[in-house]
Amino acid sequence: MDKPFQSYENLVAKLRDEKKLSIPDEARVISLLKKHSYFSLVSGYKTLFKQANGTYQPGATIEDLLALFEFDNELRDIFFHAIQIIEKHIKSLLSHAFVEKYGDHQSAYLNPNNYHFIVASQADTYARCAAVKRLVQTFEGKVRPPFEQKYIEHQWKHHNNVPLWVAIKAVTLGTTSKMYSLCTQDVQAAVSKEFPVISEHQLVGMLDFLTRVRNVCAHNERLYDFKAGTKRAIQALPLHAQLNIGKTKNYYRKGQNDLFAAVVCFKYLLSSEEFQKTISKIKTEIDQLCQKTKLIQENKILSCMGFPPNWLDVLTF
């Protein structure tokens, strides 16, 4: 085993003697390792403090790692809250548009024929058919006995029907995103028209992307350097053209598959007031991080996050 179990004392000795981390208070380090674990605190947040030879920068302490760790915690809360606002909005708009076209009986959203799954290629059509089937099964699991949510059970017992605006509350953002992507174009348009400049296809990508960011937040994974594959990147939007950062293989170098891409989504999907609150909180956390550890300059953390240096100027126009 290349990484056998080690006691807290041995881990501290490794950090001090092998990795050259400054440890003025061994008890403090052990206390933090007990609370957060070596893997979460040290392995997860050491990179920005390491030198090319694998040792820590001169003067680096556990407090520097803790500062980045706590920054990431706060960042997850900020992004999760913003995504929740968008999720609730999309669920409200989507359920209204769908029910307006197909009616409020649960048989409407459980009917595969009420979704669009005929596309250009036969393979894609098969894939969409399978996706529609999974979507319907997900909803069936929520609106048929046994029930997980009391409000759904109430609808079933008293009305023998769970309308979409009730059922959609019980599903995840991922399921909501998938439902939107599978709806007919007119239903999609009824939702996307509420967001100026955004097309139905762009909104499909944005919701899929935000679902992935949301999952990182919900599972306490590292967020600040989040990256999605190019296949999951959001489409280029008018805001990207103002970044002046150039492209690589038809993708902007920032703002399409990194954490800044989520902020771009926020710009288009949150109200102006909600958006300003969000970016103000992000800026505050960046400032506090740079105050807590002098080993991370603002331009460095912005680069890791995918934020261009002029991010505030671009976002506040």
Buried (B, 14 or more C-beta within 10 A) or exposed (E): EEEEEEEBEEBBBBBBEEBBBBBEEBEBBBEBBEEBEBEBBBEBBBEBBBEEEEBBBEEBBBBBBBBBBBBBEBBBBBBBBBBEBBBEBBBBBBBBBBBEBBBBBBEBBBEEEBBBBEEEEEEEEEEBBEBBEEBBEBBEEBBEEEBEBEEBBEBBEEEEBBBBBBBBBBBBBBBBBBBBBBBBEEBBBBBBEBBEEBBBEBBBBBBBBBBBBBBBBEEEEBBBBBEBEEEBBBBBBEBBEBBEBEEEEEBBEBBBBBBBBBBBBBBBBBEEEBBEBBBEBBEEBBEEBBEBBEBBEBEEBBBBBBBBBEBEEBBEE
